[in-house]
């Protein structure tokens, strides 16, 4: 596993070109002035960087497929025959006594609504899934379904925060930032943490970690990393001169400060990475190298699935090039008024591309070292809302893991008879995060950062690895 590299590379005694010199010296000689200061206290805080995994990792890369808006567990991977039998009735008291969250209690007075989607068994495991996710369900034997996730907020943005950072305030590092800080990228020429589709900043922000570990956001996959192309009339040599001057000025300012400044240092390092990306990123984002059959596999030949298909194909290419953590955001799952139409639209643009990603990774031998994570900020209630929709439900919902040593074709945890709340093997976001880190060979307690006199870890409010998820 590649570790964080030294600030300076040994060029040996051979003659070097101007471009090589700039590449090897962090873009400019200003870094020589700041090198001593940075060497004393590196932005990565050497004590917190993992020099080697605590145990044998099963994953080299993480792909977090985030379904923003709250996909309904009881309409995708958690079938409830009792919900069908009780359609139109009030939730029985025998079920309501399991309710834990006050928001769930209130929703429990609503009339129950049967799922408008049909369920069937898939694969050798015979697990049930709905026709809403039929393409992904064809890979059910590769999926480990966690049916008992639970947290405490019914609001979208705090829900996204808790599932990506561990806290509803969004004031801590995102999981991707923690992984980027702890393990870095296997490719010095690309960011270690890339976000496709954006989202609220705390979901990919570094929190109290140095700023360089935040996610690099790409809003539209086809556009690639923004601002890498040179403006018209600017030559490569001229841009090098500009960057070198900026580098020297920043380094001078850093010296005057007499201490490491996270924001400034991240800016200095970003110039180095941007320089390298200008040469490496165009190739990584050049989808013209892919065959028509591959594009069809991801649904890029259909307007409905093209954007998510492009994101997923690009994800595979980034995995091949050593990017450690990729977060893909798919919006549209918030279905208060029209569950049938809203969920059909959200799944219609994402189900085939996600299934294509699983197929492509598998046939290329990459699924064994890539951990796929699927899910949103919460599930949805069994009770009907408005004109045939469902409300938010954090009391019990489903997420899945696949690849990287995960034992597929199994379920972990359980919700009640109609799917309101988790009643068996209740899992919190911290447990889920600890399990993801475990796949990377990371003990959650060993990945730490000193902040305001505290030894901070990713799962600060507790978290246990779900060991039965692994083969």
Secondary structure, 3 states (H helix, E strand, C coil): CCCCCCCCCCCCCCCCCHHHHHHHCCCCCHHHHHHHHHHHCCCCCHHHCCCCCCCCCCCCEEEEEEECCCCCHHHCCCCCHHHHHCCCCECCHHHHCCCCCHHHHHHCCCEECCCCCCEEEECCCCEEEEHHHHHHHCCHHHEEEEEEECCCCCCHHHHHHHHHHCCCCCCCCCHHHHHHHHHCCCCCCCCCEEEECCCCHHHCCCCCCCHHHCCEEECCHHHCCCCCCCCCCCCHHHHHHHHHHHHHHHHHHHHHHCCCCHHHHHHHHHHHHHHHHHHHHHHHCCHHHCCHHHHHHCCCCCCCCHHHHHHHHHHHHHHHCCCCEEEEEECCCCCCCCHHHHHHHHHHHHHHHHHHHHHHHHHCCCHHHEEEEEECCCEEEEEEECCCEEEEECCCEEEEEECCCECCCEEECEECCCCCCEEECCECHHHHHHHHHHHCCCCCCCCEEEECCEEEECCCCCCCCCHHHEC
